[in-house]
């Protein structure tokens, strides 16, 4: 249930959602649980012959790579949209999220290259607004 109040100082409405939260004792347990949840979602979508759309923060999970290599988890039906990239940034820069995702995840699984989307850090400032609008359209599609 969504609850809201109005902040008297700013006049802005604050909304509060009840979001299920799980607290883990250590990061490795959390990583394992998240990888399992993602792999289950991928498998369900595969069984339904549907794409599995993932919005990714810049992370790579060794657990997902292990599931692919050791248990045969396929990413062929996965379409990923990363949510961030530095600006300005060349995709082969050591600090680029494009490079990070390639090195840590995409190069180790069977995801189709055309299904990997990371924002473009090489655009001119004038191109950014239009690019972001189109990126949102691709996510919605």
PyMOL commands that set and color helices and strands:
alter all, ss='L'
color gray80, all
select helices_A, chain A and resi 27-47+62-71+97-104+106-108+113-115+125-140
alter helices_A, ss='H'
color red, helices_A
select strands_A, chain A and resi 3-6+13-16+52-56+78-82+116-117
alter strands_A, ss='S'
color yellow, strands_A
deselect
rebuild
show_as cartoon
